[in-house]
Amino acid sequence: MHKLGSVLLDQLLNADHGGHSGPRIACGRGHQAEFIDYRTKHVQTILGDVPLRRAYYHCAECPEDAGHGLLPKDQELDVVGTSFSPGLRRLMARVGAQEAFELARQDLAELAGVVVPTKAVERVSEAVGVAAEAANQVERAALLTGQGLPRAAASRLYVEMDGTGVPAVPHDIQGRAGKAPDGTAKTREAKLGCVFTQTSFDAEGWPVRDPESTTYVGAIETAEEFGPRLHAEAVRRGCTSATTVIVLGDGAPWIWNRAAADFPSAVQIVDLYHAREHLEAVGRLAFGSASATGKAWVAARRDELDAGDVAIIVREIGQLARRHRKVRQQLRKEAEYFDTNKLRMCYKHFRARGFFVGSGVVEAGCKTLIGHRLKQSGMRWTVAGANAIIALRCRLLGNRWEDLWRSAA
C-alpha cells in the first residue's frame, strides 16, 4: 500500500511541470531570475521515496550571501533545505519529543515503516522545536502589545511556576557554580510554567481543575527572560478577563519577584506541602530525625500552619534558635522563610475561598514534561537542544500540537 501510495504521490507532485512559470520570475529582491533547467530531488515521505522534478531559476544580480538560486517548487512543498516531507517531519518531531532519539527511530520503523537515521530524528526534532519557539516568540510579541486575541477565561485562572535541573554538556556548564561536592554545576535550570482554569468543585467541596485546561511554557533561561513568556501565556489564556488570578509556587524568591512584576493583582499562595517540608526540616534540625518530641512539635506547628497562624510558627522557631546554638543560623533562616511568606500562607482563608493551595500541577509538569524526556540516564544536553525539545513537549502536553502545524501550513 505504501508503494502504491508513493506512485500516486509521485504523479501528483510532478504533474505541474516542476513549478515552471516561464523564462523569468521575480527573485523576491527586486530582480528577475532566469530559468536554467530542471533538477531532481528525492524526498522521503511517509509513503516512501518520491523523486521531485523542480524548475531551477538563477538570479545573477542578487548578492552572493543571499544566494542566486530559486526553486519555487521546494518553497511550495515546504522542502527547502531538507529531504524529508512536512508530514514525515511531523512524525519524526512527535516521536523525538517523546522518547530518546534512538527509540524514536525504532518506533518509526516498526509503526510506520519509515527508516531514517537516528541523527536525522534528532536534527528534525530540534529544527521543529526551533520553529515552535519562533512561533511562540511571534505570538508572545503580539499578545504583549495587545495585538493577539486572548481566549475567554474562566472566573479563576491559576498560574504556577517552578524550576528543575537538566543535565548539560560541559560547554554549557563551564564556570557555573552548582551543587556538586566540588561546587561545580552538572545541570542547567529549566524554568517551567503552567496555566489552568478551575470552575467546579468535587462532592467534598475541593476545587477541581478544568479538564484539558492546562497549558505549559518553559525554557532554560533567566527569570527575567522567563517572566514575559509566562505572562504572555496567561494573557493568551484570558488572565485580563478572569475574575481571580492565583499564582502558586514554592518559596523561591524569583517566583514571587515574577509574580509581583507580571501579576501584581494576583492572589499569591506558597505551596502548602513545601511549607510543611520546611516545618519538618526545623524539627530535624532542633530535635533530630527520630525524636518523638520533634514529631510532636512539628504536628503542633502543622495545625497552626493549616490555620494560617504563621506568626506563632515564627515565634516558636525563634525560641528553638535561642536554645540550639549549633543550628541557630539554619533555624533563623527557616524562621525568615515563614516570616517572608506569611501573607502567602493564609491557608484557612484560601481554602474558605475554594482555592487550590498546592502547586502539584507544575511539579508534575517538571517530572513529566522535562524529567521523563530530558533527564534519562546518560543524557547530556546543549541549551539549544534542550530548549527545542522543551518547546515541542510544551506544545504536545499543552494540547497545542495541532496549532503549531496549522500555523506552519
Buried (B, 14 or more C-beta within 10 A) or exposed (E): EEEEBBEEBBEEBBEEEBBBBEEEBEBEEEEEBBBEEBBEBEBBBBBBEBEBBBBBBBBEEBEEEEEBBBBBBBEEBEBEEBEBBBEBBBBBBBBBBBBBBEBBBBBBEEEBEBEBEBEBBBBBBBBBBBBBBEBBEEBBEBBEEEEBEBEEBBEBBBBBBBBBBBBBBEEBBEEEEBEEEEEBBBBBBBBBBBBBBBEEEEEEEEBEBBEEBBBBBBBBBEBEEBBBBBBBBBBBBBBEBBEBBBBBBBBBEBBBEBBEEBBEEBBBBBBBEBBBEBBBBBBBBBBEEEBEEBBEBBEBBBEBBBEBBBEBBBEBBEEBBEEBEEBBEBBBBBBEBBBBBBEBBBBEEBBEEEBBBBBBBBBEBBEEBBBEBBBEEEEBBBBEBBBBBBBBBBBBBBEBBEBBBEEBE
